[in-house]
Amino acid sequence: MNFDLSDEQKMLGEQARALLSDLSSFDRLRSLIDSGAEWDEPLWRALAEMGFLGAAIPDEHGGLGLGALDLGVIMEALGAANAAVPFMSSIILGAEAIRLAGSEAQKAAWLPKLASGEAVATFAYAEGPGPVFAPGGTSIDSGRISGSKTPVADAGIADIAVVLVADGNFALVELDQLGVTRTKLDSFDQLRAHYRLDFADAVAEAMPGTGKLDRLIDQAAVQAAFEAVGAAEACLAMARDYAMERQMFGRPLAGYQAIKHKLADVAVATELARSNAYYGGWAAESSPDDLPAAAAAARLSGIKCLEMAARENLQVHGGIGYTFEANCHFYYRRERMLAVHLGNRGFWADRLLNAQPGSQGKAA
């Protein structure tokens, strides 16, 4: 099985990286933090103009109708740039939830707006400490929703939320209305804000598609792995460049065997994660039966490679790597957030085990 990208996919990745190189520099990220901004709105508009927001949205709803591997190429570029945009929340989760579970009217109303960047979506699945993706106490009855979800990524800038409700299905909620309260939470990653959403008899629409949660989170796990691979590769390049430039006792830091081994270990972990991400993308497009195991493997290897890359990048930089003026912290913050977003390592290890033939039970 060949997991190499097609020429078109490689070109797509080059276009995404070129755009992000121009518009999402470290100086730009630092200025967003200094200003208290929750996202890079000009970058979001530029992504929309290039068609990236509609990559996986069907063409009848204003998108390009591309596949999981095409989307993964974009996610890898976003991860490498540490982009401050709600692509995971709005496109990977929100738009895909509507595509999978929404009515034709809901798709027609919202997918074109999400593809064009006119609207932003988020996916509200957690209810604080406890089993992740458990429906919890949030419920919809006669077109009204009550309950709370926390933490919810990018909820402060979202126009709509797809909410996991008590029966395990989804509800669509417009957030700018009476009955919805957004409370900002402290977030370790200052470029991806999180909120608590409280619903008090707010207007909501039930989404008719049932049993779509597993498919949605498996697909999202694959895309999160692509994002992690892009970020890990950027960390490796940053650490390598610094080690080659930094002089220690009259020779480059990169000349020391211990540093070489550190960077080699990161390179191996990153390539393993990339292989698993490609396999997950292939399964999402071509072999749904293989997707649960492939998604879990991609998610686990993505968490591992980015954790290793972000920490070794800090170690190679030494004391200066821990300063705000250095750029290591952007990826370390993102790594810590991505390690628990969509469920932590234990959650995905359980899913991997339960996806094996002959396994019993379900992941908690």
C-alpha positions in Angstrom: 0.0 0.0 0.0 1.5 3.4 -1.1 0.9 6.2 1.3 2.8 8.8 -0.7 0.8 11.9 -1.6 -0.3 12.6 -5.1 1.2 15.5 -7.0 -2.0 17.5 -6.5 -1.9 16.9 -2.8 1.7 18.0 -2.6 0.9 21.2 -4.5 -2.0 21.8 -2.1 0.4 21.5 0.9 2.9 23.8 -0.7 0.1 26.4 -1.3 -1.0 26.1 2.3 2.5 26.4 3.7 3.3 29.4 1.5 0.1 31.3 2.7 0.8 30.5 6.3 4.5 31.5 6.0 3.4 34.9 4.8 0.5 35.5 7.3 1.2 33.4 10.4 4.7 34.3 11.5 5.9 34.0 15.1 5.9 37.8 15.4 2.2 37.7 14.3 1.4 35.0 16.9 3.2 37.1 19.6 1.2 40.2 18.7 -2.1 38.3 18.9 -1.2 37.2 22.4 -0.2 40.7 23.4 -3.4 42.1 22.1 -5.6 39.5 23.8 -7.0 38.3 20.4 -8.6 34.9 20.4 -7.9 34.2 16.7 -6.3 35.5 13.6 -9.3 36.8 11.7 -7.4 38.1 8.6 -5.7 34.7 8.3 -9.2 33.0 8.5 -10.4 35.2 5.6 -7.4 34.4 3.6 -7.9 30.6 4.2 -11.5 31.1 3.0 -10.4 32.9 -0.2 -8.0 30.1 -1.0 -10.8 27.6 -0.6 -9.2 25.8 2.3 -12.2 26.1 4.6 -14.4 24.3 2.1 -11.9 21.6 1.4 -14.0 18.7 2.8 -17.4 20.3 2.4 -19.4 18.9 -0.5 -19.4 21.0 -3.7 -23.1 21.3 -3.7 -22.7 23.3 -0.5 -20.0 25.6 -1.6 -17.0 23.4 -0.9 -14.4 21.5 -2.8 -15.5 18.0 -1.8 -11.9 16.8 -1.2 -11.0 13.7 0.9 -9.4 13.1 4.2 -5.9 13.0 2.9 -6.3 16.3 1.2 -7.7 17.8 4.4 -4.8 16.2 6.3 -2.3 18.1 4.1 -3.9 21.4 5.1 -4.0 20.3 8.8 -0.3 19.5 8.7 0.5 23.0 7.3 -1.7 24.6 10.0 0.1 22.5 12.7 3.5 23.6 11.4 2.5 27.2 11.5 0.8 26.9 14.9 -2.0 28.9 13.3 -4.4 30.8 15.5 -7.6 29.8 13.7 -10.6 27.6 14.6 -10.1 25.1 11.8 -10.4 22.0 14.0 -13.5 23.4 15.8 -15.3 24.8 12.8 -14.3 22.6 9.8 -13.1 19.3 11.2 -15.8 19.0 13.9 -18.6 21.5 13.4 -19.0 21.3 9.6 -18.4 17.6 9.5 -21.0 17.0 12.2 -23.5 18.9 10.2 -22.6 17.0 7.0 -22.9 13.6 8.8 -26.0 14.3 11.0 -27.7 17.4 9.8 -30.9 17.7 7.9 -30.9 18.9 4.3 -32.2 22.2 5.5 -29.4 22.5 8.1 -26.8 21.6 5.6 -28.1 24.1 3.1 -28.2 26.9 5.8 -24.8 26.4 7.4 -22.3 24.5 5.2 -22.0 27.3 2.6 -21.4 29.8 5.4 -18.8 27.7 7.0 -17.0 27.0 3.7 -16.9 30.7 3.0 -15.8 31.7 6.5 -18.9 33.8 7.0 -19.8 31.7 10.0 -17.7 29.8 12.6 -18.8 26.6 14.3 -17.7 24.7 17.3 -18.4 21.2 18.7 -19.5 21.0 22.4 -19.0 17.5 23.7 -17.5 17.7 27.3 -19.1 18.4 30.6 -16.1 18.9 32.8 -14.3 16.1 34.7 -15.4 12.6 33.8 -15.6 10.3 30.8 -15.0 12.2 27.6 -17.8 12.2 25.0 -20.3 11.0 27.6 -23.6 12.7 26.7 -24.1 13.9 30.3 -27.0 16.0 31.4 -27.4 18.4 28.5 -30.8 17.7 26.8 -33.1 19.0 24.1 -36.9 18.9 24.4 -39.4 20.5 22.1 -36.8 22.6 20.4 -35.3 23.9 23.6 -31.9 22.9 25.1 -30.7 23.1 28.7 -27.5 22.1 30.4 -23.8 23.1 30.2 -20.7 22.1 28.3 -17.1 22.8 29.3 -14.5 23.2 28.0 -15.6 24.2 24.5 -12.8 25.3 22.1 -13.3 28.5 20.2 -16.8 29.1 21.6 -16.2 32.8 22.1 -15.9 33.4 18.3 -18.4 30.7 17.1 -21.7 31.5 15.6 -23.1 28.1 16.1 -22.4 25.0 18.2 -23.1 21.4 17.5 -23.9 20.0 21.0 -23.7 16.4 22.1 -26.9 15.8 24.0 -28.2 13.3 26.5 -29.4 10.7 23.9 -26.0 10.6 22.3 -27.1 12.6 19.3 -26.5 16.2 18.3 -28.3 19.5 18.5 -27.6 22.7 16.6 -27.6 25.9 18.6 -27.1 29.5 17.5 -24.9 31.0 20.2 -26.0 34.7 19.9 -29.3 34.4 21.7 -31.0 34.7 25.1 -30.5 31.5 27.1 -26.9 31.0 26.0 -24.1 32.2 28.3 -20.4 32.0 27.3 -17.9 32.1 30.1 -14.2 32.3 29.2 -11.8 29.9 30.9 -8.1 30.1 31.5 -6.3 28.4 28.7 -2.7 27.2 28.7 -2.7 27.7 24.9 -3.3 31.4 24.6 -4.0 31.0 20.8 -6.9 28.6 21.3 -9.4 29.9 23.8 -11.9 27.7 25.7 -15.2 28.5 27.2 -18.0 27.2 29.3 -21.4 27.2 27.6 -24.6 27.3 29.7 -27.9 26.7 28.0 -31.1 27.8 29.8 -34.1 26.8 27.7 -32.3 28.1 24.6 -33.7 27.5 21.1 -32.1 24.5 19.4 -32.6 22.2 16.5 -32.4 18.5 16.8 -30.1 16.9 14.2 -31.8 13.8 12.6 -28.7 11.7 11.9 -28.2 9.2 14.7 -25.2 7.3 15.8 -22.6 9.6 14.1 -20.4 10.4 17.1 -17.9 7.6 16.7 -17.4 8.3 13.0 -17.0 12.1 13.7 -14.4 11.7 16.5 -12.4 9.0 14.6 -12.2 11.3 11.6 -11.2 14.2 13.8 -8.5 12.1 15.5 -6.9 11.5 12.2 -6.8 15.2 11.4 -5.5 15.9 14.9 -2.7 13.5 14.1 -1.8 15.4 10.9 -1.8 18.7 12.9 0.6 17.1 15.5 2.9 15.8 12.7 3.1 19.3 11.2 3.9 20.8 14.6 6.4 18.1 15.5 8.2 18.6 12.2 8.4 22.4 12.9 9.8 21.7 16.4 12.4 19.4 14.9 13.5 22.0 12.3 13.7 24.7 15.0 15.8 22.5 17.3 18.1 21.4 14.5 18.7 25.0 13.2 19.5 26.2 16.7 21.8 23.3 17.5 23.7 23.9 14.3 24.1 27.6 15.1 24.8 27.5 18.8 28.5 27.1 19.7 29.5 25.1 22.8 33.2 24.8 23.7 34.2 25.9 20.3 32.0 23.5 18.3 28.4 23.5 17.1 25.9 22.0 19.6 24.7 19.8 16.8 28.1 18.1 16.8 27.5 16.4 20.2 26.2 12.8 20.0 23.6 13.3 22.7 22.0 16.1 20.7 22.1 14.0 17.5 20.3 11.2 19.3 17.6 13.5 20.7 16.9 14.8 17.2 17.0 11.4 15.6 14.5 10.1 18.1 12.1 12.9 17.3 12.5 12.3 13.6 11.7 8.6 14.0 8.6 9.3 16.1 7.4 12.0 13.7 7.7 9.7 10.7 5.9 6.9 12.6 3.1 9.3 13.4 2.9 10.5 9.7 2.6 6.9 8.6 -0.3 6.3 11.0 -1.9 9.6 10.0 -1.7 8.6 6.3 -3.2 5.2 7.1 -6.0 6.8 9.0 -6.7 9.2 6.1 -6.8 6.2 3.7 -9.2 4.3 6.0 -11.5 7.3 6.3 -11.8 7.5 2.6 -11.6 3.8 1.5 -12.1 1.4 4.4 -14.6 2.5 7.2 -14.2 -0.9 9.0 -10.5 -0.1 9.5 -11.0 3.5 10.6 -11.6 2.9 14.4 -8.2 1.2 14.9 -6.4 3.4 12.4 -7.8 6.6 14.0 -6.7 5.5 17.5 -3.2 4.5 16.3 -2.9 7.9 14.5 -4.1 9.8 17.6 -1.7 8.0 20.0 1.3 8.3 17.8 0.5 12.0 17.1 0.3 12.7 20.8 3.6 10.9 21.4 5.6 12.5 18.6 4.5 16.1 19.4 5.1 15.7 23.1 8.6 14.4 22.4 9.3 17.1 19.8 8.1 20.0 21.9 10.0 19.0 24.9 13.2 18.2 23.2 13.0 21.5 21.3 12.9 23.2 24.7 15.8 21.1 26.0 18.0 21.8 23.0 17.4 25.5 23.4 18.3 25.4 27.1 17.3 28.3 29.3 16.5 30.7 26.5 13.9 28.2 25.3 11.7 28.9 28.3 11.5 32.7 27.6 8.6 34.4 25.9 11.0 35.9 23.4 12.0 32.5 22.1 9.5 30.6 20.0 9.5 27.2 21.6 6.6 28.0 23.9 4.1 28.3 21.0 4.5 24.6 20.2 4.8 23.5 23.9 1.5 25.2 24.7 -0.2 23.7 21.7 1.2 20.3 22.5 -0.2 20.3 26.0 -3.6 21.4 24.7 -3.7 18.9 21.9 -2.7 16.1 24.3 -6.1 16.2 25.9 -8.4 17.7 23.2 -10.6 15.0 21.8 -9.8 12.7 24.6 -6.4 11.9 26.2 -4.0 9.1 25.7 -5.8 6.7 27.9 -9.1 7.2 26.1 -7.6 6.5 22.7 -5.6 3.5 24.0 -8.9 2.0 25.2 -10.4 2.6 21.8 -7.5 1.0 20.1 -7.7 -2.1 22.2 -11.5 -2.3 21.8 -11.1 -2.0 18.0 -9.1 -5.2 17.8 -10.9 -8.4 16.7 -12.3 -10.3 19.6 -12.2 -7.3 22.0 -15.0 -7.0 24.6 -16.7 -3.9 25.9 -16.4 -0.2 24.9 -13.9 2.5 25.8 -14.9 4.6 28.8 
